[in-house]
Amino acid sequence: MSKISRREFVRVSALAAAGTLIAACAKTSTEEPAPTAAQATTAAATATPQPIAAPEAAKEAPQLVTKVGAGELPSYEDRLPAEPMVVVRENPGFTQEIGTYGEKMQLGRAMGWQSRSASVLRLGPDTTETIPHLAKAWEYAEDGTGVTVFFRRGTKWDDGEPFTVDDVLFWYEDYVSNEEFYPIFPSQWRPGDEPATFTKVDDYTVQVQFSVPTYYMEHRLDNTGGRGSEFEGSNGFYFPSHYLKEYHIDYNPDAGALATAEGFESWDQIFSNRIVRPSGDSTLGVPVMEVWTKTEDTASAQTWVRNPYMWLVDPAGNQLPYIDTCYVSKVTDTETVLMMILAGEIDFEGWGISVGDWPTVFEGQDKGGYDLWMGKDYWASAAAFQLNQTYALDDDLRDIFRDKRFRQALSYAIDRGEINEKVYLGMATPCASTPNKICPWYKDEWTTLHATYDPDKANELLDEMGLTNRDDEGYRTKPNGDRLEVVIECTDTYFMWVPSAELSKSYWEAVGVRTIVKLDDSDLLWTRRGSNEQQIFTWVNDGMGPNQLLSANMSYPGVAASPLWNQWRSSAGESGEQPPAELVELIEWCDQVTQTPLEGVIPLAQKIWDRALENVYLIGTCGYAGKPCITNKKLGNVDQNAYGDNWDCGGTLNNWLEMFFWKEA
């Protein structure tokens, strides 16, 4: 059976015929099961650097040494696992240094992403490979229907309790499989419409069995789209069972009374509160496997301190992280964040700066004591418009949205060149909302498909639809005689959304479609999307990297922004509304990807995106501008060739914050 390495797959645009894929199983311990010849061939083909073995005499932060001496903590040897993960980062232009301990770091708004580095596996620096992390290895069955995950022996939660496969089984059997939390079994764990089976091999080995071949499981565990960590619900992989059993009715008959005493209506509500807060990060006191532990959470800021049981070490055997404490600002106002950066009050920010801020932030580098650099991004469109084709408050408008000529017309009406100059300072690429160019199935012609500036073509398509009548102000009218008016909803948490929407308003009104731009806060924006009250949703076109499609974690084109169709898809037809036949077929094609060996993925993906882009399910504007990031000039081990805050690769986790250290006091 021939094998294809992960790196080769991502970087080439065609694959030779090969047999069924068995994913590379990167080994980090001599105590692991010996690989088969086929697996050894695959491992040799990857370019993942082998971690440097930790020396016998390892070191820890001085503050922890003090606690050990005072009897407040076990010794370093008793806290660290027998098989720690040695963190080695190799990326062009980056040189790893052995850091020093101490000090604090002030972070911007994205700590929920930045701290969440305890995924089972991890994406490598260039995101084309999956490498070991909390798990030291993974291994596929020959027929692709199962995967075995090998965890590091001796890892511990931040409260010192052992981490074992029981924490994985508790998450799957008592949460994911519990109808109180998921009345409809999560689709990602039921390929072939049969729930997966999780089997404990031993305390550090779990086997996941599927009813059909299911490849690319590593991307459900490596922080692709934030997956594979503690606080990702059904997209996670483990929970602190020793802590959470107190709040679960199957383990504690008094869980309901406990919930009532703390102001909750039911045991499942208090359980949900303990696993994740509405803000998306951990609740105070809940054990974690993460680099830092949250110790304080106020209305304006959070405090995170080092995890004394962290299972990561540097090549010299120093326990990570280097930095003692992280302070996280909760400021969300874009202008205030910018002022804090200019004043040197933030040491690392990978989210709150836009390309439009570049000149201002560039000029302030010396005074603010920071470096400004352009992180890579996945987005072919950083402001994409998604029309809700199940909109229920206006039948005429819903029917208009469902006509692909209308979506094509809106796309042709947009002057992407002007948006690029005015919003992105000429640094972006005018583009349709396509998969990222790094995908081996990418076609050059997709970039401009129905995405050139052609208002005459837009008017022609709208006239062809029968939308020829106009009101006294020159706007087109719907079949019932009312003005054709659409509402773009967006939030200002990312700079380019509002100006892109405002410019698009002017372009659409120029072809007779009255347009209103409605500004929501982020929570309201997503709430209205889920409630089917929204007409046009504005966001980046997340989910377009190769790993997202491979792991069935993409935003299904044509479905994601149409709540009733999305409900139908995610519930396997048990709720919501069945989409038109061509969309049902498109969903089926997307679902087939995880069951398709690599050599068959490219033609299948091209078929998916040929249809999606012809139908303009997402209206793109401009992309590939990069994501501006800032770091304090005194911070070491910052990789300025990393990705910025992109959901596809786990937010800002593409820069490994546990390696950051202060080069100067």
C-alpha positions as CSV (number, residue, x, y, z in Angstrom):
1,M,0.0,0.0,0.0
2,S,1.5,3.3,-1.1
3,K,1.7,6.2,1.3
4,I,1.5,10.0,0.8
5,S,3.0,12.4,3.4
6,R,0.9,15.2,4.7
7,R,3.3,17.8,3.6
8,E,3.4,16.4,0.1
9,F,-0.3,16.4,-0.1
10,V,-0.7,20.1,0.8
11,R,2.1,21.4,-1.3
12,V,1.4,19.7,-4.6
13,S,-1.5,20.2,-7.0
14,A,-1.8,16.6,-8.2
15,L,-1.2,13.2,-6.7
16,A,-0.1,10.0,-8.3
17,A,-2.5,7.1,-7.9
18,A,-2.1,5.5,-4.5
19,G,-3.9,3.1,-2.2
20,T,-5.9,3.9,0.9
21,L,-4.2,6.5,3.2
22,I,-2.8,5.7,6.5
23,A,-1.8,9.0,8.1
24,A,1.7,9.7,9.2
25,C,2.2,8.7,12.8
26,A,5.0,10.9,14.2
27,K,6.8,9.1,17.0
28,T,8.3,10.8,20.0
29,S,9.1,7.9,22.4
30,T,11.0,4.7,22.2
31,E,8.4,3.1,24.4
32,E,5.7,3.3,21.7
33,P,4.5,0.3,19.7
34,A,7.0,-0.4,16.9
35,P,5.7,0.9,13.6
36,T,4.9,-1.3,10.7
37,A,7.0,-1.0,7.6
38,A,4.3,1.0,6.0
39,Q,4.0,3.4,8.9
40,A,7.8,3.8,9.1
41,T,7.8,4.7,5.4
42,T,5.2,7.4,6.1
43,A,7.0,8.8,9.2
44,A,10.3,9.0,7.2
45,A,8.5,10.9,4.5
46,T,7.4,13.7,6.7
47,A,9.5,16.7,7.4
48,T,8.6,17.1,11.0
49,P,11.8,17.8,13.1
50,Q,12.3,15.2,15.7
51,P,12.2,16.7,19.2
52,I,15.5,16.9,21.1
53,A,15.5,14.6,24.1
54,A,15.3,16.4,27.5
55,P,18.4,16.0,29.6
56,E,18.3,14.3,33.0
57,A,18.9,17.5,35.0
58,A,15.8,19.5,34.2
59,K,14.9,23.0,35.5
60,E,11.8,24.9,36.7
61,A,10.7,28.4,37.4
62,P,12.2,29.9,40.6
63,Q,8.8,30.6,42.0
64,L,8.0,26.9,41.8
65,V,11.3,26.0,43.4
66,T,10.2,28.1,46.4
67,K,6.9,26.4,46.6
68,V,8.5,23.0,46.4
69,G,10.8,24.0,49.2
70,A,7.9,25.2,51.3
71,G,6.1,21.9,50.8
72,E,3.3,23.5,48.7
73,L,4.2,21.5,45.5
74,P,5.6,18.1,44.7
75,S,9.1,18.0,43.2
76,Y,9.7,18.8,39.6
77,E,10.3,15.1,38.8
78,D,6.9,14.2,40.4
79,R,5.0,16.9,38.6
80,L,6.4,16.3,35.1
81,P,5.3,13.3,33.0
82,A,7.7,10.5,32.2
83,E,7.4,11.5,28.5
84,P,7.2,15.3,28.4
85,M,6.7,17.1,25.0
86,V,10.0,18.7,24.0
87,V,9.0,21.9,22.2
88,V,11.1,22.4,19.0
89,R,10.0,24.9,16.5
90,E,11.5,25.0,13.0
91,N,10.2,27.6,10.6
92,P,12.1,29.5,7.9
93,G,13.4,32.8,9.4
94,F,12.9,31.7,13.0
95,T,15.6,30.8,15.4
96,Q,14.5,29.2,18.7
97,E,16.3,30.4,21.9
98,I,16.5,28.9,25.3
99,G,14.6,31.5,27.4
100,T,14.7,32.7,31.0
101,Y,12.0,32.6,33.6
102,G,9.9,35.4,35.1
103,E,7.9,38.5,34.6
104,K,4.4,39.1,33.3
105,M,3.0,39.7,29.8
106,Q,0.0,41.9,28.9
107,L,-2.1,40.4,26.2
108,G,-4.9,41.8,24.1
109,R,-8.4,40.4,23.6
110,A,-7.7,36.9,22.2
111,M,-6.5,35.0,25.3
112,G,-9.4,32.5,24.9
113,W,-7.5,31.3,21.8
114,Q,-4.0,32.1,23.0
115,S,-4.2,30.0,26.1
116,R,-5.9,27.0,24.6
117,S,-2.7,25.2,23.6
118,A,-3.7,21.9,25.2
119,S,-5.1,20.3,22.1
120,V,-4.5,16.6,21.8
121,L,-2.3,17.1,18.7
122,R,-0.9,20.3,17.2
123,L,-0.5,22.0,13.9
124,G,3.1,22.6,12.9
125,P,4.4,26.2,12.3
126,D,3.4,26.2,8.6
127,T,0.1,24.5,9.4
128,T,0.7,21.8,6.7
129,E,1.5,19.1,9.2
130,T,0.1,17.7,12.4
131,I,2.6,17.0,15.1
132,P,2.4,15.4,18.6
133,H,1.3,17.4,21.6
134,L,-0.7,16.1,24.6
135,A,-0.8,12.8,22.7
136,K,2.6,11.5,21.6
137,A,1.4,9.5,18.6
138,W,-1.6,8.4,16.6
139,E,-2.1,5.4,14.3
140,Y,-4.8,4.5,11.7
141,A,-6.2,1.1,11.1
142,E,-5.3,-0.4,7.8
143,D,-8.9,0.0,6.5
144,G,-9.2,3.5,7.7
145,T,-12.1,2.8,10.0
146,G,-10.3,3.4,13.3
147,V,-7.6,5.5,14.9
148,T,-5.6,4.8,18.1
149,V,-4.4,7.7,20.1
150,F,-1.4,7.3,22.5
151,F,-1.2,9.9,25.3
152,R,1.9,10.8,27.3
153,R,2.3,8.7,30.5
154,G,2.2,10.7,33.7
155,T,0.6,14.0,32.5
156,K,-1.4,15.8,35.2
157,W,-4.2,18.4,35.4
158,D,-3.1,21.7,36.9
159,D,-4.5,20.6,40.3
160,G,-2.1,17.6,40.2
161,E,-4.6,14.9,39.5
162,P,-3.6,12.4,36.8
163,F,-4.8,12.8,33.2
164,T,-5.9,9.4,31.7
165,V,-8.1,8.0,29.0
166,D,-10.9,8.0,31.5
167,D,-11.1,11.8,30.9
168,V,-11.6,11.1,27.2
169,L,-14.3,8.4,27.9
170,F,-16.1,10.7,30.3
171,W,-16.2,13.5,27.7
172,Y,-17.6,11.1,25.0
173,E,-19.9,8.8,27.0
174,D,-21.3,11.2,29.6
175,Y,-21.3,14.5,27.6
176,V,-21.2,14.0,23.8
177,S,-23.5,10.9,24.0
178,N,-25.9,12.5,26.6
179,E,-29.2,13.7,25.1
180,E,-29.4,16.5,27.8
181,F,-26.5,18.2,26.0
182,Y,-26.9,16.9,22.4
183,P,-30.5,15.8,21.6
184,I,-29.1,15.1,18.1
185,F,-25.8,13.2,18.2
186,P,-23.0,15.5,16.8
187,S,-22.4,14.8,13.1
188,Q,-18.6,14.8,13.4
189,W,-18.7,11.7,15.6
190,R,-21.2,9.7,13.5
191,P,-19.8,9.3,10.0
192,G,-22.0,6.8,8.1
193,D,-24.8,7.8,10.5
194,E,-23.4,5.5,13.2
195,P,-21.9,6.9,16.4
196,A,-18.2,6.2,16.9
197,T,-17.1,3.7,19.5
198,F,-14.4,4.8,22.1
199,T,-12.5,1.9,23.7
200,K,-10.0,2.2,26.5
201,V,-6.9,0.1,25.7
202,D,-5.1,1.2,28.8
203,D,-4.8,4.4,30.9
204,Y,-2.9,6.2,28.1
205,T,-4.3,4.6,25.0
206,V,-7.7,5.0,23.4
207,Q,-9.1,3.5,20.2
208,V,-11.8,5.2,18.2
209,Q,-13.7,3.0,15.8
210,F,-16.0,4.2,13.0
211,S,-18.6,2.4,10.9
212,V,-17.0,3.6,7.7
213,P,-13.5,4.7,6.6
214,T,-12.8,8.0,8.3
215,Y,-9.5,9.7,7.4
216,Y,-7.9,12.9,8.6
217,M,-8.9,12.4,12.2
218,E,-5.8,14.3,13.2
219,H,-7.4,17.5,12.1
220,R,-10.2,16.9,14.7
221,L,-7.5,16.9,17.4
222,D,-4.8,19.4,16.3
223,N,-6.5,22.7,16.9
224,T,-7.7,23.1,13.3
225,G,-10.7,25.3,13.9
226,G,-9.9,25.2,17.7
227,R,-10.7,21.4,17.9
228,G,-9.3,18.8,20.2
229,S,-9.0,20.7,23.4
230,E,-10.9,20.8,26.7
231,F,-13.3,23.7,26.1
232,E,-14.6,22.9,22.6
233,G,-17.7,20.9,23.5
234,S,-18.4,18.2,21.0
235,N,-15.4,19.4,19.0
236,G,-13.1,18.7,22.0
237,F,-11.8,15.4,23.2
238,Y,-11.5,15.3,27.0
239,F,-12.8,16.7,30.3
240,P,-11.5,16.8,33.9
241,S,-13.7,13.9,35.0
242,H,-12.4,13.9,38.6
243,Y,-13.8,17.5,38.9
244,L,-16.9,17.4,36.7
245,K,-18.5,14.2,38.1
246,E,-19.7,16.2,41.1
247,Y,-21.9,18.2,38.7
248,H,-23.2,15.2,36.7
249,I,-26.4,13.5,37.8
250,D,-25.1,10.0,36.7
251,Y,-22.3,10.3,39.3
252,N,-23.8,12.5,42.0
253,P,-27.6,12.1,42.8
254,D,-27.4,15.5,44.5
255,A,-26.2,17.3,41.4
256,G,-29.7,18.9,40.9
257,A,-29.7,20.3,44.4
258,L,-26.2,21.6,44.0
259,A,-27.3,23.4,40.8
260,T,-30.3,25.0,42.6
261,A,-28.1,26.1,45.5
262,E,-25.8,27.9,43.0
263,G,-28.7,29.6,41.1
264,F,-29.0,27.2,38.2
265,E,-32.3,25.5,37.1
266,S,-30.9,22.0,36.5
267,W,-27.8,19.9,36.8
268,D,-27.0,20.1,33.1
269,Q,-26.9,23.9,33.4
270,I,-24.3,24.0,36.1
271,F,-22.3,21.3,34.3
272,S,-22.3,23.4,31.2
273,N,-21.2,26.4,33.2
274,R,-18.3,24.5,34.6
275,I,-17.0,23.3,31.2
276,V,-17.0,26.7,29.5
277,R,-18.0,30.3,30.1
278,P,-20.1,32.3,27.6
279,S,-16.8,34.2,26.7
280,G,-15.4,30.9,25.5
281,D,-12.7,30.4,28.1
282,S,-12.5,28.4,31.3
283,T,-14.5,28.9,34.5
284,L,-12.4,29.8,37.5
285,G,-11.4,26.7,39.4
286,V,-12.0,24.2,36.7
287,P,-8.9,22.1,36.2
288,V,-7.1,22.6,32.9
289,M,-4.2,21.1,30.9
290,E,-3.2,24.5,29.5
291,V,0.0,26.5,29.8
292,W,-1.5,29.1,32.2
293,T,-4.4,28.8,34.7
294,K,-6.9,31.6,35.1
295,T,-6.9,32.9,38.7
296,E,-8.9,36.1,38.5
297,D,-11.7,37.3,36.2
298,T,-13.1,40.8,36.6
299,A,-15.2,43.0,34.4
300,S,-12.1,44.6,32.8
301,A,-9.3,42.0,32.9
302,Q,-8.2,38.4,33.6
303,T,-5.1,37.1,35.4
304,W,-3.5,33.8,34.3
305,V,-0.6,32.1,36.1
306,R,1.8,29.4,35.1
307,N,0.5,25.8,35.3
308,P,3.0,24.0,37.7
309,Y,2.2,20.7,36.1
310,M,2.7,21.7,32.5
311,W,3.9,18.9,30.4
312,L,6.0,20.9,27.9
313,V,9.7,21.5,28.2
314,D,12.3,23.2,26.0
315,P,15.3,21.4,24.4
316,A,17.4,22.1,27.5
317,G,14.8,20.5,29.8
318,N,13.3,23.7,31.2
319,Q,9.7,23.4,32.0
320,L,7.5,25.8,30.1
321,P,6.1,28.4,30.0
322,Y,9.0,30.9,30.6
323,I,6.7,33.8,31.5
324,D,5.1,33.6,35.0
325,T,1.8,35.6,34.6
326,C,-0.4,36.8,31.8
327,Y,-2.8,39.8,32.2
328,V,-5.6,39.9,29.6
329,S,-7.5,43.1,28.8
330,K,-11.2,42.8,28.2
331,V,-11.3,46.0,26.2
332,T,-13.3,45.4,23.0
333,D,-13.5,48.9,21.6
334,T,-11.3,49.0,18.6
335,E,-10.1,52.6,19.1
336,T,-9.2,52.0,22.8
337,V,-7.3,48.8,21.8
338,L,-5.4,50.9,19.3
339,M,-4.6,53.6,21.9
340,M,-3.3,50.9,24.3
341,I,-1.0,49.5,21.7
342,L,0.4,52.9,20.8
343,A,1.0,53.6,24.5
344,G,3.0,50.4,24.9
345,E,0.4,48.9,27.2
346,I,0.0,45.6,25.3
347,D,2.9,43.1,24.8
348,F,1.2,40.9,22.2
349,E,-1.9,41.4,20.1
350,G,-2.8,39.2,17.1
351,W,-6.5,40.2,16.7
352,G,-7.3,43.8,17.3
353,I,-5.3,45.5,14.6
354,S,-6.4,45.9,11.0
355,V,-4.6,46.6,7.8
356,G,-6.2,50.0,7.9
357,D,-4.4,50.7,11.2
358,W,-1.0,49.8,9.7
359,P,0.3,53.4,9.0
360,T,-0.6,54.6,12.5
361,V,0.7,51.5,14.3
362,F,3.8,51.6,12.1
363,E,4.7,55.1,13.0
364,G,4.2,54.4,16.7
365,Q,6.6,51.4,17.0
366,D,9.6,53.2,18.6
367,K,7.5,55.2,21.1
368,G,5.3,52.2,22.0
369,G,8.3,49.8,22.3
370,Y,6.8,47.2,20.0
371,D,7.5,45.5,16.7
372,L,4.8,45.5,14.0
373,W,4.7,42.6,11.7
374,M,2.3,41.0,9.2
375,G,1.1,37.6,10.2
376,K,0.0,35.3,7.4
377,D,-3.7,34.7,6.9
378,Y,-6.0,32.1,5.4
379,W,-8.7,34.4,4.1
380,A,-9.4,34.8,0.4
381,S,-11.9,37.3,1.6
382,A,-11.6,39.1,4.9
383,A,-15.1,40.5,4.5
384,A,-17.5,38.1,2.9
385,F,-21.3,38.4,2.7
386,Q,-23.5,35.4,3.2
387,L,-27.2,35.6,2.2
388,N,-29.7,33.8,4.4
389,Q,-31.7,31.6,2.0
390,T,-34.1,30.5,4.7
391,Y,-35.0,34.0,5.8
392,A,-38.6,33.6,7.1
393,L,-39.7,37.2,7.6
394,D,-40.2,38.1,4.0
395,D,-41.1,35.3,1.5
396,D,-40.4,37.5,-1.6
397,L,-37.0,38.4,-0.3
398,R,-36.2,34.8,0.6
399,D,-37.1,33.7,-2.9
400,I,-34.9,36.4,-4.4
401,F,-32.0,35.4,-2.2
402,R,-32.4,31.8,-3.5
403,D,-32.0,32.9,-7.1
404,K,-28.3,32.6,-8.0
405,R,-28.6,35.4,-10.5
406,F,-29.3,37.8,-7.6
407,R,-26.2,36.7,-5.7
408,Q,-24.2,36.9,-8.9
409,A,-25.5,40.3,-9.6
410,L,-24.5,41.6,-6.2
411,S,-21.1,40.2,-6.7
412,Y,-20.6,41.8,-10.1
413,A,-21.7,45.1,-8.7
414,I,-18.9,45.3,-6.1
415,D,-15.8,47.4,-7.0
416,R,-13.2,45.2,-5.3
417,G,-10.4,47.4,-6.6
418,E,-11.8,50.4,-4.8
419,I,-12.3,48.4,-1.6
420,N,-8.7,47.3,-1.8
421,E,-7.4,50.8,-2.1
422,K,-9.7,52.4,0.5
423,V,-10.0,49.7,3.1
424,Y,-6.8,47.6,2.7
425,L,-4.4,50.4,1.5
426,G,-3.8,48.4,-1.7
427,M,-2.3,45.5,0.3
428,A,-5.0,42.9,-0.5
429,T,-6.1,40.8,-3.5
430,P,-9.6,41.4,-5.0
431,C,-11.1,37.9,-4.9
432,A,-14.2,35.8,-4.9
433,S,-14.8,33.9,-1.7
434,T,-12.7,30.9,-2.6
435,P,-10.7,28.2,-0.8
436,N,-7.3,29.3,0.2
437,K,-4.6,29.2,-2.5
438,I,-2.6,26.7,-0.5
439,C,-5.2,24.1,-1.1
440,P,-4.0,21.6,-3.7
441,W,-7.5,21.7,-5.3
442,Y,-7.4,25.4,-5.9
443,K,-8.1,26.7,-9.4
444,D,-6.8,30.0,-10.6
445,E,-10.0,30.8,-12.5
446,W,-12.0,30.8,-9.2
447,T,-10.4,34.0,-8.1
448,T,-12.4,36.1,-10.5
449,L,-15.5,33.9,-11.1
450,H,-18.5,36.2,-11.0
451,A,-16.2,38.6,-9.1
452,T,-15.1,41.2,-11.6
453,Y,-16.5,44.7,-11.4
454,D,-19.3,44.8,-14.0
455,P,-22.3,46.8,-13.0
456,D,-23.8,46.4,-16.5
457,K,-23.7,42.6,-16.0
458,A,-25.3,43.1,-12.6
459,N,-28.2,45.2,-14.0
460,E,-28.6,42.6,-16.8
461,L,-29.0,39.7,-14.3
462,L,-31.4,41.7,-12.1
463,D,-33.5,42.6,-15.2
464,E,-33.5,39.0,-16.3
465,M,-35.0,38.0,-12.9
466,G,-37.9,40.3,-13.6
467,L,-36.8,43.0,-11.1
468,T,-37.3,45.7,-13.6
469,N,-39.9,48.0,-11.9
470,R,-38.5,50.9,-9.9
471,D,-40.0,53.2,-7.2
472,D,-40.0,56.9,-7.1
473,E,-36.4,57.0,-5.8
474,G,-35.1,54.7,-8.5
475,Y,-34.9,51.5,-6.4
476,R,-36.1,48.2,-7.7
477,T,-39.2,46.7,-6.4
478,K,-40.1,43.1,-5.4
479,P,-42.9,41.2,-7.2
480,N,-45.4,42.4,-4.5
481,G,-44.6,46.0,-5.4
482,D,-42.7,46.8,-2.2
483,R,-39.2,48.3,-2.5
484,L,-36.4,45.7,-2.8
485,E,-34.4,46.4,0.4
486,V,-31.6,44.3,1.9
487,V,-29.9,44.6,5.3
488,I,-26.2,43.8,5.8
489,E,-25.4,43.0,9.4
490,C,-21.9,43.3,10.7
491,T,-19.8,44.1,13.8
492,D,-16.9,46.5,14.1
493,T,-14.7,44.1,16.1
494,Y,-12.7,43.7,12.9
495,F,-11.9,46.9,11.1
496,M,-12.6,46.0,7.5
497,W,-16.2,44.7,7.9
498,V,-18.0,48.0,8.4
499,P,-16.2,50.0,5.6
500,S,-16.5,47.0,3.2
501,A,-20.2,46.9,4.0
502,E,-20.7,50.6,3.5
503,L,-18.9,50.6,0.2
504,S,-20.9,47.6,-0.9
505,K,-24.1,49.4,0.0
506,S,-23.1,52.2,-2.4
507,Y,-22.4,49.6,-5.2
508,W,-25.7,47.7,-4.7
509,E,-27.7,50.9,-4.6
510,A,-26.1,51.9,-7.8
511,V,-27.8,48.9,-9.5
512,G,-31.1,49.6,-7.8
513,V,-31.0,47.5,-4.6
514,R,-31.7,49.6,-1.5
515,T,-29.2,48.6,1.2
516,I,-29.0,49.2,4.9
517,V,-25.9,48.5,7.0
518,K,-26.8,47.4,10.5
519,L,-24.1,47.4,13.2
520,D,-24.4,44.8,15.9
521,D,-22.2,43.7,18.8
522,S,-20.6,40.4,18.1
523,D,-22.8,38.3,20.4
524,L,-26.0,39.8,18.9
525,L,-24.7,39.3,15.4
526,W,-24.3,35.5,16.0
527,T,-27.5,35.3,17.9
528,R,-29.5,36.8,15.1
529,R,-27.8,34.5,12.6
530,G,-28.8,31.5,14.6
531,S,-32.4,32.7,15.1
532,N,-33.0,33.0,11.3
533,E,-33.7,36.8,11.7
534,Q,-30.8,37.9,9.7
535,Q,-30.7,38.7,6.0
536,I,-27.0,39.1,5.2
537,F,-24.2,38.1,7.5
538,T,-20.7,39.6,7.3
539,W,-17.6,37.8,8.5
540,V,-14.2,36.5,7.2
541,N,-14.5,33.4,5.0
542,D,-13.3,31.0,7.7
543,G,-13.1,27.3,7.1
544,M,-11.4,27.6,3.7
545,G,-8.0,26.0,4.5
546,P,-7.2,22.4,3.4
547,N,-7.4,20.9,6.9
548,Q,-11.0,22.2,7.4
549,L,-12.4,20.4,4.4
550,L,-10.5,17.2,5.2
551,S,-11.9,17.1,8.7
552,A,-15.5,18.1,7.8
553,N,-15.0,21.3,9.8
554,M,-15.6,23.7,6.9
555,S,-18.5,26.1,6.6
556,Y,-20.7,24.2,4.3
557,P,-21.2,26.5,1.3
558,G,-24.8,27.7,0.8
559,V,-25.9,26.1,4.1
560,A,-23.9,27.7,7.0
561,A,-25.6,31.1,6.9
562,S,-29.1,29.6,6.2
563,P,-30.1,28.4,9.7
564,L,-33.0,26.1,8.7
565,W,-30.9,24.3,6.1
566,N,-28.0,24.1,8.5
567,Q,-30.2,22.5,11.1
568,W,-31.3,20.0,8.6
569,R,-27.7,19.1,7.8
570,S,-26.4,18.9,11.3
571,S,-29.5,16.9,12.5
572,A,-29.3,14.4,9.6
573,G,-32.7,15.6,8.5
574,E,-34.5,15.4,11.9
575,S,-35.1,19.2,12.1
576,G,-34.9,22.3,10.0
577,E,-35.8,22.5,6.3
578,Q,-34.4,20.3,3.5
579,P,-32.4,22.4,1.0
580,P,-32.9,22.2,-2.7
581,A,-31.6,19.0,-4.4
582,E,-28.3,20.6,-5.7
583,L,-27.4,21.7,-2.1
584,V,-28.3,18.3,-0.7
585,E,-25.9,16.8,-3.2
586,L,-23.3,19.4,-2.3
587,I,-23.6,18.4,1.4
588,E,-23.2,14.8,0.5
589,W,-20.0,15.6,-1.5
590,C,-18.6,17.5,1.5
591,D,-19.4,14.6,3.8
592,Q,-17.7,12.2,1.4
593,V,-14.3,13.9,1.8
594,T,-13.5,12.3,5.2
595,Q,-14.2,8.9,3.7
596,T,-12.0,9.5,0.6
597,P,-8.3,8.6,0.4
598,L,-6.0,11.5,-0.6
599,E,-5.8,10.7,-4.2
600,G,-9.5,11.1,-4.6
601,V,-9.9,14.3,-2.6
602,I,-8.7,16.8,-5.3
603,P,-11.3,16.0,-7.9
604,L,-14.0,15.8,-5.3
605,A,-13.0,19.1,-3.7
606,Q,-12.9,20.8,-7.2
607,K,-16.4,19.5,-7.9
608,I,-17.6,20.9,-4.6
609,W,-16.1,24.3,-5.2
610,D,-17.0,24.5,-8.9
611,R,-20.6,24.3,-7.8
612,A,-20.3,26.5,-4.8
613,L,-18.5,29.4,-6.6
614,E,-20.8,29.2,-9.6
615,N,-23.7,29.7,-7.2
616,V,-21.9,32.5,-5.3
617,Y,-23.0,31.1,-1.9
618,L,-20.5,33.6,-0.4
619,I,-19.9,37.0,-1.9
620,G,-16.2,37.8,-1.4
621,T,-14.5,41.1,-1.6
622,C,-10.7,41.2,-0.9
623,G,-8.3,38.9,0.9
624,Y,-4.7,37.7,1.5
625,A,-3.9,41.1,3.0
626,G,-2.3,39.5,6.1
627,K,-3.1,40.0,9.8
628,P,-1.1,42.8,11.5
629,C,0.4,41.7,14.8
630,I,2.4,43.5,17.5
631,T,4.9,42.2,20.1
632,N,7.0,44.0,22.7
633,K,10.5,44.5,21.3
634,K,11.9,42.8,24.4
635,L,10.0,39.5,23.9
636,G,12.0,36.6,22.6
637,N,11.0,33.5,20.5
638,V,8.3,35.4,18.6
639,D,7.9,33.9,15.1
640,Q,7.1,36.7,12.8
641,N,6.5,34.2,10.0
642,A,3.6,32.7,11.8
643,Y,-0.1,33.1,11.0
644,G,-2.1,35.8,12.7
645,D,-5.4,35.2,14.4
646,N,-7.0,32.8,12.0
647,W,-9.7,30.3,13.2
648,D,-8.5,27.7,10.7
649,C,-5.3,27.2,12.6
650,G,-6.5,27.9,16.1
651,G,-6.4,31.7,16.4
652,T,-3.0,33.1,17.5
653,L,-1.9,29.6,18.7
654,N,0.3,29.3,15.6
655,N,2.7,31.4,17.6
656,W,3.6,29.2,20.6
657,L,3.2,31.6,23.6
658,E,4.7,29.1,26.1
659,M,8.1,29.9,24.3
660,F,7.9,33.6,24.8
661,F,10.4,35.1,27.2
662,W,11.7,38.5,28.2
663,K,15.1,39.1,26.7
664,E,15.6,42.1,28.9
665,A,14.4,42.8,32.4
